[in-house]
Amino acid sequence: MEKGEYKVNDNVITINGTEYDPSDLSEQQTYWTMQIQDLQQKRQSIQFQIDQVSIALDSFTNLLINSVTNESENIKEKINV
C-alpha cells in the first residue's frame, strides 16, 4: 500500500500500511473515516456514470461518422453515374 492510502477491510482500517481498530479511533477520526468512505462510494458511482457516458458518446460519434461517410459515398456514386 502506498503512502497516503486508506483502506477499510474486515473492520480494520489501514492507513499508510498500518492497521487500526476502528474502535480505537476518536470521534473526529471516526467522522473522517465515514466521510472518506462516503466519498469513495461517490467517486465509484461517478466513475460508473463516466464509463456510461463515454460509451454513449463513442457510439453517437461513430453513428455520425458512418452516416456522413455513407452520404459522401452516395453522392460520389451519383456523380459518377
Contacts in CASP RR format, 6 or more apart in sequence:
PFRMAT RR
TARGET T0000
AUTHOR 0000-0000-0000
METHOD contacts of the structure
MODEL  1
MEKGEYKVNDNVITINGTEYDPSDLSEQQTYWTMQIQDLQQKRQSIQFQI
DQVSIALDSFTNLLINSVTNESENIKEKINV
1 7 0 8 1.000
1 14 0 8 1.000
1 16 0 8 1.000
1 17 0 8 1.000
3 16 0 8 1.000
4 15 0 8 1.000
4 16 0 8 1.000
5 14 0 8 1.000
5 15 0 8 1.000
5 16 0 8 1.000
5 17 0 8 1.000
6 13 0 8 1.000
6 14 0 8 1.000
6 15 0 8 1.000
6 36 0 8 1.000
7 13 0 8 1.000
7 14 0 8 1.000
8 14 0 8 1.000
8 22 0 8 1.000
8 33 0 8 1.000
8 37 0 8 1.000
11 21 0 8 1.000
11 22 0 8 1.000
12 19 0 8 1.000
12 20 0 8 1.000
12 21 0 8 1.000
12 22 0 8 1.000
13 19 0 8 1.000
13 20 0 8 1.000
13 21 0 8 1.000
13 22 0 8 1.000
13 25 0 8 1.000
13 33 0 8 1.000
14 20 0 8 1.000
22 30 0 8 1.000
22 33 0 8 1.000
25 33 0 8 1.000
END
